[in-house]
Amino acid sequence: MRVTIVGGGILGTAHALEAVARGHEVVQLEREPEARGATVRNFGLVWVSGRARGELAAALRSRELWEKLGAEIPGIGFRPAGSITLLRTPGEVAVAEEVVARADAQCRGFTLLDPADVRARNPALRGRYLAGLHCANDAAVESRQALPAMRERMTASGRYKFVTRTEARSVTGTAVVDDHGGTHDGDLVVVCAGAAHGGLVRELAGELPLRRVRLQMMQTDPLDEPLTTAIADGDSLRYYPGFAGATLNSLTHNESQNAVADEHRMQLLCVQRLHGGLTIGDTHAYDEPFDFDVTEAPYAYLVDVVEELLGRALPPVRNRWAGVYSQCVDPDQLVCRTSPDDGVWVVTGPGGRGMTLGPAIAEQTADLIGL
Ligand SMILES: Cc1cc2nc3c(=O)[nH]c(=O)nc-3n(C[C@H](O)[C@H](O)[C@H](O)COP(=O)(O)OP(=O)(O)OC[C@H]3O[C@@H](n4cnc5c(N)ncnc54)[C@H](O)[C@@H]3O)c2cc1C
């Protein structure tokens, strides 16, 4: 088959890879000179730990697919580094104790560590915390390198073409018309336009159960030592659905969040890039119109938290940015996947887990279509 993919982010690229791997020909259209959306702005965390029960199998499958892709395409920068969620209050430790006692703890790769064990696993963590929830299954990839590396692999197949500066404007049958007046004929169209919910997506699929979420992020200069695992703080327990339960309810009832963290719906996630710098975030804003400027208070708060956990000063912050992802608001769906016409699919809305789930979502789409 000839498959036309719209969108150059992880969903479009994972669908392209899946189609090429299954023997098809792929043309992938990206409206910008290079992918510019959520994928290249994210942490690159393949995050299994706090997934809801209903999404755990897909997250584990995707982790497996990422590991396989990472071995085949070293430019993805896959590393099975795991994560440690650092717990700083008795209430947070109680939530971790509850989740490690659950039946699915082993499958999530959870172990509760005391401070000495935390330091043994990640010697850079010389700061203040009471315990650490280790997740052996969490992993990381290099988001800004992964897409070009994956495309290079597909190009080598001779059955793949990446067309940039080309916006898909309409679809007639299974032919995509772009903003240069060109037509891309094929047998199948998969639209993965990220947070672009208007334009082509609205024309094809109408109003989908989606919302957009804006996050603030930063990147430091290289740290002069390895951070051997990704790290998170206890606020992430409030954010990820896998930690829900009576103990979390009592935490949220009895322990208030820092005022800045509460106002900006924050959690700390931090991962070391291959160049040594730390990618640190994040905030969550749900009400549009989103600010177009980044706000300083959350950055100052995140620096304080990381410095407390590392027990040392951070290298200077080199970059700050914001990103927007598309999130399906139906909690039972991993993504909004709909086929408005024969041979035309719209796939978007993986939320804050699109990098984690991209390969599994693409595999599911390909199986569903019978690619
Ligand atoms: C700051 C931030 C941090 C995150 N961290 C993580 C993380 O660590 N782990 C995780 O699992 N998830 C994370 N996420 C979520 C994840 O990044 C997203 O779910 C995922 O990248 C979405 O991929 P996508 O391909 O759907 O969209 P995008 O990456 O936004 O790509 C869509 C692309 O489509 C193009 N496009 C749109 N319309 C058209 C058109 N008509 N024609 C041609 N091209 C078009 C756009 O230019 C864009 O390049 C994070 C998100 C953000 C914003």
The ligand as an ORCA input file, in Angstrom:
! r2SCAN-3c Opt
* xyz 0 1
  C       6.720     19.857     27.491
  C       6.234     18.452     27.234
  C       6.833     17.385     27.897
  C       6.385     16.084     27.655
  N       7.075     15.030     28.180
  C       6.734     13.768     27.827
  C       7.514     12.657     28.239
  O       8.581     12.805     28.850
  N       7.081     11.399     27.959
  C       5.926     11.190     27.247
  O       5.553     10.040     27.061
  N       5.223     12.236     26.728
  C       5.593     13.497     27.006
  N       4.895     14.551     26.511
  C       3.783     14.290     25.588
  C       4.308     13.967     24.199
  O       5.362     14.822     23.871
  C       3.175     14.103     23.183
  O       2.061     13.325     23.568
  C       3.626     13.633     21.800
  O       4.843     14.225     21.454
  C       2.573     13.932     20.760
  O       3.096     13.559     19.502
  P       2.325     13.934     18.175
  O       3.076     13.346     17.046
  O       0.871     13.587     18.323
  O       2.330     15.532     18.111
  P       3.499     16.571     17.790
  O       4.803     16.146     18.299
  O       2.970     17.892     18.258
  O       3.608     16.556     16.211
  C       2.587     17.005     15.353
  C       3.263     17.534     14.093
  O       2.265     17.668     13.077
  C       2.574     18.816     12.312
  N       1.320     19.202     11.624
  C       0.173     19.615     12.208
  N      -0.770     19.825     11.259
  C      -0.208     19.531     10.065
  C      -0.684     19.544      8.709
  N      -1.949     19.899      8.400
  N       0.161     19.180      7.728
  C       1.458     18.824      8.017
  N       1.954     18.807      9.277
  C       1.126     19.128     10.270
  C       3.081     19.812     13.338
  O       3.873     20.841     12.747
  C       3.892     18.902     14.271
  O       5.282     18.854     13.920
  C       5.294     15.864     26.755
  C       4.699     16.950     26.111
  C       5.167     18.239     26.348
  C       4.519     19.383     25.619
*
